[in-house]
Amino acid sequence: MKFKLSVYWKFFFLILLAFSSLRANSQDEQLADSLLTLLPAEPDTSHLDIYTDLALEYLYTDHLKAKEYIETYLEIAQQYEAPEYLAFGTNLLGVYYNIVSNYREGLEIFKEAKAMYEELGNRERVSAILNNMSIANRNLGNLEKALQNQMESLAIKEEVGVNDEALAASYWNIGNVLGDIENYTESNAWYRKAEDIYLRLGLKDDFIDVRYVLALNLKDMDSLELAMPIFEEALAHYRMKNYHNSVAGSLDNLGSIFKARGDLQKAEAYYLEALEIAEAHGEESLPGLLYRRLANVYKEKRQYGHALDYAEKALEVSRKTGVRKKMITDYLVLSQITEAMGDPNRSLLYFKAYHALYDSVFAEEKILAMNEMEVKYQTEKKQQEIQLLNEKAKRAALIQKGLGGAVAALAALLMALAYAIRQRVRRNRLEKEKLDAEIAFKERELSAFALQLAQKNEVLKDIQGEISGISRNLNGNKELKKVNRKIGYTLRDEDNWELFLQRFEAVHQGYQKKVTEAYPDITPNDLRLMALIKMHLSPKEIASILNLSNEGIKKARYRLRKKLGIETAESLDEFVVRLF
C-alpha cells in the first residue's frame, strides 16, 4: 500500500514522503480482520509489520483506531529495544498528528524521530522527516522554517542519491511553500519539474495531485480559464478513486471559480456539497475552510446572520488547529461582516486582531529570508562543485607525481577562484538584501495604499447606494443628489491615481514608459489595470479601485488582452507580471 495524498486547499495539502512505498486506501474491514488473525499469541517483533499495515489501513478513515495501532506498535518496539522500529513508529505517530491537524504535537514528535535517525546514521530517513516537519511548520504559518526544512531535505536527497520519484516529492513541496508567499513564478517552475517526473514514471495519482496544486496557483493568479479544466479532471479522478477529502477539495475550488465569476448560487451549491462530504469524512481543517467560504458567499448575498455563524465556526477551527494563516483571514472576514451589520466597535476589535497576526506571520525579514533561501541553495551547489574540483586536483597530484607542481598551482588557482566567487556572491547577496529590503518596503506601501483606495471606494459606493435609495423616497431631494454627485466625483478622483502611479513607478521604474513604447495603443486606463494586475490584486479589489462592475472588469481585461496580442490559452496575469 501507499499513502493517498489528501488534496484540498493548499495550506492543508500534506505530502507524506516518509513512507513513499505506502498508499492509504479506503477502509477494508475484511483486510483488517485477516491481518489480526496473523498476530502470534505472544507479542514479538513480527507483530510490528502487522500493526504498521493496520495503522496505515485506518489512517485516513478511522483516526482513533489508527492511533491505537500506532501506540501498540511503539509499546512493542520499546519492549524489545529495537531502535530502527522505534524511530519508524515515532515518525508514524507524527504523521498521524499531521493528518488530524494537530501540527504542534506532530512537530515535537518529528523532532524526536529525527534525533533517533541521526543517531542511527540513516540520512535518507532524516530527509523524509524534514519533509514532514515542513508540512507541520507550513500549516502553523512558520513559512521560513517550512522552506528551510524542504531545502535541507532536498540537499540530503541529492547527497545520498535518491530516485526521481523522491526528488519529485521535494520539488512539489518546495513549490507549495513558495506558492504560500505568492512567488507563483518559482512555485510553478518547481511544480512543472515534479509533473514531468510523474508523467514519465506513469504515476497517475501523483500526476493528478501535482497538477491540482498547479491549478491552485493558476486560480490565485486569476487564470481561471486554465485552472477550471484541471480541477474538473481531478474531481472525476477522485470520485472514481473514492478519495473523499480530495473530492471535497475539488468541489471547493470549483465553487471558488464560480464565485469569482459572480455566480453565487453555483458557488454556494458546490461549497455545501463539499461541506457535507468534509463533515462526514474529513479532518477538522477542511470543514473550517468551507465554513470560511460560505461565510464569504453569504456576506456578498447580504445574509449577514448566516455569514456571521459560518465565520465564527471557521475561526473556532483555526484556533483549535493553530493554523495562523487561516486565523488572519477569519479575523478580516469577521471585521467586514460586523461592520456591514452596523457594529463598528466589534469590527474594529476583529480588524486589530487581523493586523497584529498578519504582521507576525508576514514580517518583512521573513519574506526576504525565504526568497534568499533558494539563492543560497544554488550558491552552495556551486561551492560544492568547486570543492569537488579541488579534491580531483589533489588526487591527480598523487597519481601524476611529475605534474605535482602544475596540479598544486591549479589547485591553488581553483581555491583562489572559489574564494573570489564566494566573496562576489557575498557582496552580491548583501547588495541584493539592501535593494530587496528597499523594494519590499515600497511594495508594502504601494499595496497598503491600493487596498486603502479599494476600501474607501467600497465604502463610498455603499453610501452612494444608500443616498440614492433615500433620494428616491424623498422624491429626488436636490441636496442629496448634490452629495451623490460629489461622491461620484471623489470615486473618479485623478489626484489619488496620480499618487498611486507615483508610488508604483518608485517600485517599477520606467514601467509605464516601456509599456507605451512597446504597445502604442495602450491607454491610461489600460495602464492602471496593468499596474493593479502586476501587484497581484484580486479582481474584486481591482474592480473597487477602478470603480467598475465585475462585467466592466471582464470587458477591460478582454480589451487589454487584444491590445497586448495575447493568445486565448495564455494567462493575462502571467503575461503582465513578466512584462518588463
ROZADO-462915 format. One record per residue (C-alpha): residue in one letter; x, y, z; residue number from 1. Coordinates in steps of 0.2 Angstrom, whole numbers, plus 5000, padded with zeros to 4 digits. Last residue first. Example, Ala and Ser with C-alpha at 12.3 -4.5 7.8 and 13.67 -1.06 7.14 Angstrom:
   r      x      y      z     k
   s   5068   4995   5036     2
   a   5062   4978   5039     1
END
This chain:
   r      x      y      z     k
   f   5047   5222   4910   580
   l   5032   5211   4906   579
   r   5033   5195   4917   578
   v   5018   5201   4928   577
   v   5008   5207   4913   576
   f   5010   5190   4904   575
   e   5006   5180   4920   574
   d   4990   5190   4923   573
   l   4984   5188   4905   572
   s   4986   5169   4906   571
   e   4989   5161   4889   570
   a   4976   5150   4881   569
   t   4967   5164   4872   568
   e   4983   5171   4864   567
   i   4989   5188   4870   566
   g   4991   5202   4857   565
   l   4994   5215   4870   564
   k   4980   5226   4863   563
   k   4968   5211   4862   562
   r   4972   5206   4880   561
   l   4969   5224   4886   560
   r   4951   5224   4878   559
   y   4947   5207   4886   558
   r   4953   5213   4903   557
   a   4943   5229   4902   556
   k   4927   5219   4897   555
   k   4930   5207   4912   554
   i   4932   5222   4923   553
   g   4916   5230   4917   552
   e   4907   5214   4920   551
   n   4913   5213   4938   550
   s   4907   5232   4940   549
   l   4920   5246   4939   548
   n   4926   5259   4951   547
   l   4944   5256   4946   546
   i   4949   5253   4964   545
   s   4934   5243   4968   544
   a   4935   5232   4952   543
   i   4954   5229   4956   542
   e   4950   5223   4974   541
   k   4936   5212   4967   540
   p   4948   5205   4953   539
   s   4961   5201   4966   538
   l   4977   5211   4967   537
   h   4993   5203   4961   536
   m   5003   5220   4961   535
   k   5006   5217   4942   534
   i   4987   5216   4940   533
   l   4985   5233   4948   532
   a   4998   5241   4937   531
   m   4990   5233   4921   530
   l   4973   5240   4925   529
   r   4980   5257   4928   528
   l   4990   5256   4911   527
   d   4974   5251   4902   526
   n   4965   5266   4909   525
   p   4980   5277   4903   524
   t   4978   5270   4886   523
   i   4988   5256   4877   522
   d   4988   5258   4858   521
   p   5006   5262   4857   520
   y   5011   5245   4864   519
   a   5031   5243   4866   518
   e   5033   5262   4869   517
   t   5018   5263   4880   516
   v   5023   5248   4890   515
   k   5041   5255   4892   514
   k   5035   5272   4898   513
   q   5023   5265   4910   512
   y   5036   5253   4918   511
   g   5050   5266   4919   510
   q   5054   5261   4937   509
   h   5043   5248   4945   508
   v   5044   5251   4964   507
   a   5045   5270   4963   506
   e   5034   5270   4947   505
   f   5020   5262   4958   504
   r   5022   5276   4971   503
   q   5020   5289   4958   502
   l   5006   5279   4950   501
   f   4996   5279   4966   500
   l   4998   5297   4970   499
   e   4992   5302   4952   498
   w   4978   5290   4954   497
   n   4973   5298   4971   496
   d   4973   5315   4962   495
   e   4963   5309   4947   494
   d   4947   5307   4958   493
   r   4934   5297   4949   492
   l   4927   5290   4966   491
   t   4928   5308   4973   490
   y   4917   5314   4958   489
   g   4904   5301   4961   488
   i   4904   5306   4980   487
   k   4901   5324   4975   486
   r   4887   5319   4963   485
   n   4879   5310   4977   484
   v   4880   5325   4989   483
   k   4872   5335   4976   482
   k   4858   5322   4973   481
   l   4855   5323   4992   480
   e   4854   5342   4992   479
   k   4841   5341   4977   478
   n   4829   5329   4986   477
   g   4823   5317   4972   476
   n   4806   5312   4978   475
   l   4811   5309   4996   474
   n   4810   5290   4994   473
   r   4820   5291   4978   472
   s   4833   5302   4987   471
   i   4834   5289   5002   470
   g   4838   5275   4989   469
   s   4851   5285   4980   468
   i   4859   5290   4997   467
   e   4860   5272   5002   466
   g   4868   5267   4985   465
   q   4881   5282   4987   464
   i   4885   5276   5004   463
   d   4889   5259   4998   462
   k   4899   5266   4984   461
   l   4909   5277   4996   460
   v   4913   5262   5007   459
   e   4919   5252   4993   458
   n   4929   5266   4986   457
   k   4937   5269   5003   456
   q   4941   5250   5004   455
   a   4949   5250   4987   454
   l   4959   5265   4990   453
   q   4965   5258   5007   452
   l   4970   5242   4997   451
   a   4980   5252   4984   450
   f   4989   5262   4998   449
   a   4993   5247   5008   448
   s   4999   5238   4992   447
   l   5010   5253   4987   446
   e   5017   5255   5005   445
   r   5021   5236   5006   444
   e   5029   5237   4988   443
   k   5040   5252   4994   442
   f   5046   5242   5009   441
   a   5049   5227   4999   440
   i   5059   5237   4986   439
   e   5070   5244   5000   438
   a   5073   5227   5008   437
   d   5076   5220   4991   436
   l   5090   5233   4987   435
   k   5098   5230   5004   434
   e   5097   5211   5003   433
   k   5103   5212   4984   432
   e   5118   5222   4990   431
   l   5122   5210   5004   430
   r   5119   5195   4992   429
   n   5130   5202   4978   428
   r   5144   5206   4991   427
   r   5143   5188   4997   426
   v   5142   5180   4980   425
   r   5157   5190   4975   424
   q   5167   5185   4990   423
   r   5162   5167   4987   422
   i   5167   5168   4969   421
   a   5184   5175   4974   420
   y   5187   5162   4987   419
   a   5182   5148   4974   418
   l   5194   5156   4961   417
   a   5208   5157   4974   416
   m   5205   5139   4978   415
   l   5204   5135   4960   414
   l   5221   5144   4957   413
   a   5229   5135   4972   412
   a   5223   5118   4965   411
   l   5230   5123   4948   410
   a   5246   5128   4955   409
   a   5247   5111   4965   408
   v   5242   5102   4949   407
   a   5257   5111   4940   406
   g   5269   5107   4954   405
   g   5264   5089   4955   404
   l   5265   5085   4936   403
   g   5279   5073   4938   402
   k   5270   5065   4953   401
   q   5255   5061   4942   400
   i   5244   5050   4953   399
   l   5246   5060   4969   398
   a   5244   5076   4961   397
   a   5228   5070   4952   396
   r   5221   5066   4968   395
   k   5223   5084   4974   394
   a   5216   5090   4958   393
   k   5201   5079   4960   392
   e   5198   5086   4978   391
   n   5199   5104   4972   390
   l   5187   5101   4958   389
   l   5175   5093   4971   388
   q   5177   5109   4981   387
   i   5172   5119   4966   386
   e   5156   5109   4963   385
   q   5152   5110   4982   384
   q   5153   5129   4980   383
   k   5142   5129   4965   382
   k   5129   5119   4975   381
   e   5130   5131   4990   380
   t   5126   5145   4978   379
   q   5110   5136   4972   378
   y   5104   5133   4990   377
   k   5108   5151   4995   376
   v   5098   5158   4980   375
   e   5083   5147   4986   374
   m   5085   5153   5004   373
   e   5085   5172   4998   372
   n   5067   5172   4994   371
   m   5064   5164   5012   370
   a   5075   5177   5021   369
   l   5067   5192   5012   368
   i   5049   5185   5017   367
   k   5054   5183   5035   366
   e   5063   5199   5036   365
   e   5047   5208   5031   364
   a   5036   5201   5043   363
   f   5022   5190   5036   362
   v   5017   5179   5050   361
   s   5019   5192   5065   360
   d   5012   5207   5054   359
   y   4997   5197   5049   358
   l   4993   5192   5067   357
   a   4993   5210   5073   356
   h   4983   5217   5058   355
   y   4969   5203   5060   354
   a   4967   5206   5079   353
   k   4966   5224   5076   352
   f   4952   5221   5062   351
   y   4942   5210   5074   350
   l   4942   5223   5088   349
   l   4937   5237   5075   348
   s   4923   5226   5069   347
   r   4916   5224   5087   346
   n   4916   5243   5089   345
   p   4909   5246   5072   344
   d   4893   5235   5074   343
   g   4882   5240   5059   342
   m   4879   5223   5052   341
   a   4891   5228   5037   340
   e   4905   5232   5050   339
   t   4902   5215   5059   338
   i   4904   5206   5042   337
   q   4920   5215   5037   336
   s   4928   5213   5054   335
   l   4923   5194   5054   334
   v   4931   5192   5036   333
   l   4947   5200   5042   332
   y   4948   5190   5058   331
   d   4945   5174   5048   330
   t   4958   5178   5035   329
   i   4971   5180   5048   328
   m   4965   5164   5058   327
   k   4968   5155   5042   326
   k   4986   5160   5041   325
   r   4988   5156   5059   324
   v   4984   5137   5058   323
   g   4983   5133   5076   322
   t   4971   5118   5074   321
   k   4959   5124   5088   320
   r   4961   5142   5084   319
   s   4958   5139   5065   318
   v   4943   5128   5069   317
   e   4935   5142   5080   316
   l   4938   5155   5067   315
   a   4929   5145   5054   314
   k   4914   5142   5066   313
   e   4913   5161   5069   312
   a   4914   5164   5050   311
   y   4900   5152   5047   310
   d   4888   5160   5060   309
   l   4892   5178   5055   308
   a   4888   5174   5036   307
   h   4872   5166   5041   306
   g   4866   5181   5050   305
   y   4874   5193   5037   304
   q   4863   5187   5023   303
   r   4870   5201   5012   302
   k   4872   5190   4997   301
   e   4891   5195   4997   300
   k   4892   5191   5016   299
   y   4883   5174   5012   298
   v   4896   5169   5000   297
   n   4910   5175   5011   296
   a   4904   5165   5026   295
   l   4901   5150   5015   294
   r   4920   5150   5010   293
   r   4925   5152   5028   292
   y   4914   5137   5034   291
   l   4922   5128   5019   290
   l   4939   5130   5026   289
   g   4934   5125   5043   288
   p   4926   5109   5036   287
   l   4943   5105   5029   286
   s   4954   5109   5044   285
   e   4945   5097   5056   284
   e   4948   5081   5047   283
   g   4937   5075   5033   282
   h   4924   5060   5031   281
   a   4907   5065   5036   280
   e   4910   5084   5039   279
   a   4920   5085   5023   278
   i   4907   5077   5012   277
   e   4893   5088   5018   276
   l   4905   5103   5017   275
   a   4909   5099   4999   274
   e   4891   5098   4994   273
   l   4888   5115   5003   272
   y   4903   5123   4994   271
   y   4897   5117   4977   270
   a   4879   5123   4980   269
   e   4885   5140   4987   268
   a   4897   5143   4972   267
   k   4883   5139   4960   266
   q   4871   5152   4968   265
   l   4885   5165   4970   264
   d   4888   5166   4951   263
   g   4900   5181   4951   262
   r   4914   5174   4941   261
   a   4925   5174   4956   260
   k   4911   5164   4965   259
   f   4910   5151   4951   258
   i   4929   5149   4952   257
   s   4928   5147   4971   256
   g   4915   5134   4969   255
   l   4926   5124   4958   254
   n   4939   5125   4971   253
   d   4928   5119   4985   252
   l   4922   5104   4974   251
   s   4940   5099   4971   250
   g   4943   5100   4989   249
   a   4928   5089   4994   248
   v   4933   5076   4981   247
   s   4950   5076   4988   246
   n   4943   5073   5005   245
   h   4933   5059   5000   244
   y   4945   5049   4989   243
   n   4933   5037   4981   242
   k   4945   5033   4967   241
   m   4932   5036   4953   240
   r   4927   5052   4963   239
   y   4945   5057   4964   238
   h   4948   5055   4946   237
   a   4932   5065   4940   236
   l   4937   5079   4953   235
   a   4955   5080   4946   234
   e   4949   5082   4928   233
   e   4937   5095   4934   232
   f   4950   5104   4944   231
   i   4962   5104   4929   230
   p   4948   5111   4917   229
   m   4945   5125   4929   228
   a   4963   5131   4932   227
   l   4967   5137   4914   226
   e   4951   5148   4912   225
   l   4953   5154   4930   224
   s   4969   5162   4927   223
   d   4966   5174   4941   222
   m   4984   5171   4948   221
   d   4976   5163   4963   220
   k   4967   5151   4952   219
   l   4983   5147   4942   218
   n   4992   5144   4959   217
   l   4978   5132   4964   216
   a   4979   5124   4947   215
   l   4997   5120   4950   214
   v   4991   5112   4966   213
   y   4979   5101   4956   212
   r   4993   5097   4943   211
   v   5003   5090   4957   210
   d   4989   5079   4963   209
   i   4984   5072   4945   208
   f   5002   5067   4942   207
   d   5004   5059   4959   206
   d   4988   5048   4956   205
   k   4994   5044   4938   204
   l   5011   5038   4942   203
   g   5017   5034   4924   202
   l   5035   5037   4928   201
   r   5037   5050   4914   200
   l   5021   5059   4919   199
   y   5027   5059   4937   198
   i   5044   5066   4933   197
   d   5037   5080   4921   196
   e   5024   5085   4935   195
   a   5038   5086   4948   194
   k   5048   5098   4937   193
   r   5032   5108   4932   192
   y   5028   5110   4951   191
   w   5045   5118   4954   190
   a   5043   5130   4940   189
   n   5025   5134   4946   188
   s   5032   5139   4963   187
   e   5045   5150   4955   186
   t   5033   5160   4945   185
   y   5020   5160   4959   184
   n   5030   5168   4972   183
   e   5014   5171   4982   182
   i   5022   5168   4999   181
   d   5011   5152   5000   180
   g   5016   5147   4982   179
   l   5034   5147   4988   178
   v   5029   5134   5001   177
   n   5019   5123   4989   176
   g   5033   5123   4976   175
   i   5046   5117   4988   174
   n   5034   5103   4992   173
   w   5032   5098   4974   172
   y   5051   5099   4970   171
   s   5053   5088   4986   170
   a   5041   5075   4980   169
   a   5049   5075   4963   168
   l   5066   5071   4971   167
   a   5058   5055   4979   166
   e   5051   5050   4962   165
   d   5067   5053   4953   164
   n   5077   5040   4964   163
   v   5088   5045   4979   162
   g   5107   5049   4978   161
   v   5113   5051   4996   160
   e   5119   5069   4993   159
   e   5105   5074   4982   158
   k   5092   5068   4994   157
   i   5101   5076   5008   156
   a   5101   5093   4999   155
   l   5082   5090   4996   154
   s   5078   5088   5014   153
   e   5088   5103   5019   152
   m   5079   5114   5006   151
   q   5062   5107   5012   150
   n   5066   5111   5031   149
   q   5072   5128   5026   148
   l   5055   5131   5017   147
   a   5045   5126   5032   146
   k   5056   5136   5044   145
   e   5053   5152   5033   144
   l   5034   5148   5032   143
   n   5030   5146   5050   142
   g   5012   5148   5047   141
   l   5007   5133   5058   140
   n   5002   5123   5042   139
   r   5019   5126   5034   138
   n   5028   5121   5050   137
   a   5018   5105   5051   136
   i   5022   5101   5032   135
   s   5040   5106   5034   134
   m   5042   5094   5049   133
   n   5035   5080   5037   132
   n   5049   5084   5024   131
   l   5062   5085   5037   130
   i   5056   5068   5042   129
   a   5060   5061   5025   128
   s   5077   5069   5024   127
   v   5081   5061   5041   126
   r   5075   5044   5034   125
   e   5088   5046   5020   124
   r   5102   5051   5032   123
   n   5101   5035   5042   122
   g   5116   5037   5054   121
   l   5107   5028   5068   120
   e   5109   5043   5080   119
   e   5103   5055   5066   118
   y   5088   5043   5064   117
   m   5084   5044   5083   116
   a   5086   5064   5083   115
   k   5074   5065   5068   114
   a   5061   5054   5077   113
   e   5061   5065   5092   112
   k   5060   5081   5081   111
   f   5045   5073   5072   110
   i   5036   5070   5088   109
   e   5038   5089   5093   108
   l   5031   5094   5076   107
   g   5016   5082   5077   106
   e   5011   5090   5093   105
   r   5011   5107   5085   104
   y   5003   5101   5069   103
   n   4987   5094   5077   102
   s   4979   5094   5060   101
   v   4972   5076   5061   100
   i   4983   5071   5047    99
   n   4998   5080   5054    98
   y   4996   5071   5071    97
   y   4995   5054   5062    96
   v   5011   5058   5053    95
   g   5020   5062   5070    94
   l   5014   5044   5076    93
   l   5022   5037   5060    92
   n   5038   5046   5064    91
   t   5038   5038   5081    90
   g   5034   5021   5074    89
   f   5049   5022   5062    88
   a   5061   5028   5076    87
   l   5056   5014   5087    86
   y   5057   5001   5074    85
   e   5075   5006   5070    84
   p   5079   5007   5088    83
   a   5073   4990   5093    82
   e   5073   4989   5112    81
   y   5061   4974   5113    80
   q   5049   4982   5125    79
   q   5051   4999   5116    78
   a   5046   4992   5099    77
   i   5031   4983   5107    76
   e   5025   4998   5115    75
   l   5028   5008   5100    74
   y   5017   4996   5089    73
   t   5003   4997   5102    72
   e   5003   5016   5101    71
   i   5002   5015   5082    70
   y   4988   5003   5082    69
   e   4978   5014   5094    68
   k   4982   5029   5083    67
   a   4975   5021   5068    66
   k   4959   5016   5078    65
   l   4957   5034   5083    64
   h   4960   5041   5065    63
   d   4947   5030   5057    62
   t   4947   5033   5038    61
   y   4963   5041   5033    60
   l   4975   5032   5045    59
   y   4964   5016   5045    58
   e   4974   5005   5033    57
   l   4990   5013   5038    56
   a   4988   5008   5056    55
   l   4984   4990   5052    54
   d   4999   4989   5040    53
   t   5010   4995   5053    52
   y   5002   4984   5066    51
   i   5006   4969   5055    50
   d   5024   4974   5052    49
   l   5027   4976   5071    48
   h   5019   4960   5076    47
   s   5034   4950   5070    46
   t   5044   4959   5083    45
   d   5036   4949   5097    44
   p   5019   4949   5106    43
   e   5013   4932   5112    42
   a   4998   4923   5103    41
   p   5005   4927   5086    40
   l   4996   4940   5075    39
   l   4990   4933   5058    38
   t   4972   4934   5063    37
   l   4973   4952   5065    36
   l   4979   4954   5047    35
   s   4963   4945   5041    34
   d   4952   4956   5051    33
   a   4960   4972   5044    32
   l   4958   4965   5026    31
   q   4940   4961   5028    30
   e   4937   4978   5036    29
   d   4944   4987   5021    28
   q   4944   5006   5025    27
   s   4948   5016   5009    26
   n   4965   5016   5003    25
   a   4981   5023   5011    24
   r   4996   5022   4999    23
   l   5014   5016   5005    22
   s   5031   5015   4997    21
   s   5034   5034   4999    20
   f   5033   5032   5018    19
   a   5041   5047   5025    18
   l   5036   5057   5009    17
   l   5019   5061   5016    16
   i   5015   5077   5006    15
   l   5001   5085   5015    14
   f   4990   5099   5007    13
   f   4982   5109   5021    12
   f   4988   5127   5016    11
   k   4985   5122   4998    10
   w   4966   5120   4999     9
   y   4962   5101   4996     8
   v   4972   5086   4991     7
   s   4974   5071   5003     6
   l   4989   5061   4997     5
   k   4985   5043   4997     4
   f   4998   5034   5007     3
   k   5005   5018   4998     2
   m   5000   5000   5000     1
END
